[in-house]
Amino acid sequence: MRRPTMTKQVEQYLASRRAMGFDLRGEGYQLLAFARFAEEAGQTGPLTTDLLLRWVKGAKQPGPVTAARRIEVLRPFLRYCRQFDPAGPVLPLGLCGPGHRRISPHIYTEAEIADLLIAAGELKPDGPRPRTYVTLFGLLAATGMRVSEAIHLEQTDVNLKQSVLTVRETKFKKSRLVPLHSSTTEALARYAKASAGIFRQPGVTTFFLTAIGRSVPKRMVNHTFNVLRRQLGWVARGGHPQPRIHDLRHTFICRALLRGQQENQVDHVVDVISTYVGHAKVSDTYWYVSAIPELMGIASERFSRFSSGECR
């Protein structure tokens, strides 16, 4: 029996995994790239370790982290293939080192967030565009939501009467309710009123709209943020070359933890934050925590009180 092409094997694997509820958007793109690489290399028989490692280490911008992440993508696919070829190759997880390393984020100051919203309000042309970005960036800063979650909010997901958002099946297929501060609810209500006059394109039901009544594309959000970042002249304080829009999520989590510490809400505060921002595990939330001076100051003060016997 003729062996299916590598592309066909990858497509069958992705179909079986997605049927179980896994999204595999990025992983699917990578695996299909591997399949094209294998076919261009003339691979027709069983997979070999040599072929796998040539793809793992052959990225346009090679590096140990990139190679390790490619191994992480390949390993589940290789396990799937071993159902049909028990002698198929296996790549050890740590073969190229760890696939993840934490690069320090840019933790925004309140002044920087205020400047961002002011600059967004001055975007051209006047009309729906500045209102959309002021509200969108303000929502990201006030809730720590992912950009994709915010721009995919449906009108019915925004309950202004009860001050709560419904975020539906986003990352990790989790849905959650996001309670809002009264000031955030008021900002969303103003936007809803101002955007009511925009003619919606057929089938468009998202809360945030472009000036021509379409859903706001993520690439447009990132582009607009980068334009404003350059305009504001921000200098990165983290390990990334430039402050990122995703750093608003890091900032929210750090500030929420800081407020919890300041108000002595120590027990389970990280669990609450983790649930609020939609993390699958509490450990995912710890990944977002940075040692900002305010947090370190509180930690130092508490340790001093503990060591002197005040907290015993």
N, C-alpha and C positions, 0 to 999 in steps of 0.2 A: 504493500500500500504506500502510495506516495506521501511523503512527509509534507504537512502544510507549511506555507511560507512563514517566516518569522513574524511578519506583520499580522498574518492570520492568527498565529498562536497568541500574540499580544492582545489582539482584539477579542479573542475568545476568553482570555484571562480577565480582561477589563469588564467584559459583559457579565461574567460570573460574579465578580466582586461587586459590581454596581447593582446587580440583582439582589445582593444582600444588604444594600443601603450605603455602600461606600461611594464617596464622590470621585476620588482619585483623579481630579482634574490635572493638577501639576504632575503627578506620578504618571498619568496616562500619556501626557505630552512627552515626558522623558523616555518612557518605554517604547513609544512609537519611534522616537529618534534613535533609540538603540536598535530597533528592528530594521530601520533604513540603513543604519551603519553596517549591521550584520549582512544584509542582502547585498549592499555595495561591495562588501569584502568577499563576496562569493560564497557565503556560508549556506550550505544546503543540508548538511548532516547534523548530528547532535551538537549541542553547544559545547564549547571548550573553555577552559579557564583562561587560556591565552587570549581568545577573542573577547571575553568579558573584560579582562583587565586592560586591553587596548582601548576599549570604549570608556571604561572608568577613568583612565588617566589621559584621555585624549580630548578633553574639553578645550574650547577656544581660549579660555582663561584658566589654565590648569592650576590646581592647588590641592593641598591635602584635605581641606574641608569639602571642596567640590567633589573630589574623588570619593570621600567617605559617604557623602550624601547619595552619590550615584549607586554605591553598594547598597545603601538602605533601600533604594528604589528597586534594585534588582532582586534582592533576597526573597521577598514574597512571591515574585514571579518565578524564580528558580524552584521554590518549594512546590508551586503549582505544577511546573513542568515535570517534577520528579514523580508525580502521580503516573505519568505515562512513560517516563524514562528513569527508573530508580537509580541508574548509574550516572545521572546528570551531575554537573559540577555544583559545588556549594562554595559560596564566598563567606568567610568568617566576618562577623559584624565589625570587628575592630581592625580589619586588615590594613586600612589606610588611616587609622586613628579615629578620633571622634568626629561625628558628622555635624555637630552643633557647637558653637562657641558663642558666648554672650558678649556682644559689643555694647558698650555703655551707651544708653540713649541720651538724647537731649531733653532734660527736664525743664519745661518752660516756666518762666516766672509769670506771675499774674499780669505784670506790665506787658510782657511779650504777647500774651493771649489777647489783652485789650488792644494792643497795637494791630494785631492780626485782624480783629473784627472791624476796627476803624478803617484799615486799608481795604478790607473786603467791601465795606460800605461805599467806597469811592471807586469801585470798578466801573468800567465803561462797557457798553452803553448803560445809561441810567435805565431804571425800570426793574424788571424781574431779576436780572442777573445779580446785582449787588445784594438784594434782599435774600435771594436763595443762598448765597455763600455766607453772608453774615449768620443766617439762621443755621445753616449746615455746620459751619465750623464751630459755632457756639454750642450746638448740640453735642458734637464730638468732645469738646472740652468739658462740658457739664456732666456727661454720662460715661465717658470712656468707651463709647460704642466703636465698633469697627466701621470703617468707611462703607464697606459693602452692606452692612446692616442698616446704616442710616439711609443710603440712597435707595434701598429696596423696600423701605417702609411703605406700606399701602395706606391709603387714606383711612381705611377702617382699622388700621393698627394704632392710630393716634387717637387716644381717648382723652380729650381735653377736659371733659367733665370730671373724670376720676384721676387726672394727672398721671397717666400711665401709658407706656408704649408696649406693644406686643411684638417681640422679635421672633420671627418664625424660622425654625429649622435652618439655622445658618451653619457655622463651622461645627463639626462633630454632630450634625443633625439635631442640635438642641434648640428648643424654644424656651423663651423666658419672658417674664414681665419686668419692665424697667420703670419703677416709680420715678417721678420727676419732681424737682424743686418747683415751687410756685413761680419763680422767675423764668424758669425754662418753659413751663406751661404757657406763661403769658407770651413769651417770644414765639412759640409755635402757633399760638392763637393769632397773633398779629400776622404771621406769615400766611396762615391758612386764609385769613380774610383778604390779604393783599393778592394772593395768587388765585382767588376764586374767579377773577375775570379772565384768566388765561384760557384760551381755547385748547382743550386737551385733544391730542391726536387719538384716533380710534383705538380703544383697548388700553390706553394709558391710565393707570389708577394709582400710581405712586404719589406719595405726599409731596416730594420735592420735584420741581419741574424746571425745564429750560424755558427760555422765552418763547419758543415755538410749541410748547405743550408736550414735550417728550420727557421721558425719564432722564435723569442726569447720569451720563456715563462716568464710570470710575476714572478713566483716563483723563477726562475733562476736569474732574475734581483735583487730581494730582497735578495736572498742568497749571491750573489756576493757583493752587497752593504754592507751587514752585515759583511762579511769577511774583507772588506777593512776598515770598521769602527773600528773593533776590532784591526786591524793591525795599524791603525793610533792613537789608544789610545784616541779617543775623549771622553770627559766627558760631559754629557748632561747639558745644561744650562736652559732647560725648565722643564716642569712637567712630561715628559715621562721618563722612566728609561734610554733610550738610544736615541741618535739622530736618526731620521728616514729619509728614502728617501723622504717621503712626505713633510718633512720640507724644502726641496728645493723649493717647491711651496710657502710655507709660506714666505720663504726668498725673493723669486722673488717679491711677492706682496708688502712686506714691503719696499724693495729697490726701486721698481717702484714708490711707493707713496713718498718716500724720494726724489727721483730725481724730481718728480713733484713739491714738496714743494721748493726744492732748486732753481728750475728754475721759481718759481712763477706761475706755471701752476695749480692754486688752483681750478678754476672753472671746474667742471665735471671731474676732474682727476680720481676719484674713478669709475665713470661711464665707462671711457675709459678702465681702468684696468679690470673692471668686464667683459666687452665685450671681451677683449683680452684673458682672462683666461677661458672664457666659463661658467661664473656663470649665473644662472637663474635669480637671484635678486641681487641688489647692497648690500643688507643686508648680503648675503653670502660672499661677498668680505670683509666686515667689520669684519666678523668672523676670517679672516686670518690676520688682522692687529695687530701687537704687538707693545708695547711701547718701542721700541729700543731707546737707548740713543740719537742717532742722530735725530730721529723724535721728541723726547721730548725736545731736545735742540732748535730746530726750533720753536716748539710750544711755548716754554717759551719766546723766543726772540720776537715772534710776539705778544704774549699777553702783554709783557712789552711795546712794541711800541704802541699797541692799548690803553693800560691803561694810557700812557703818552700823548695820543692825536695825535701821529704821523700818525696813519692810518685812522683818521677820515676825 
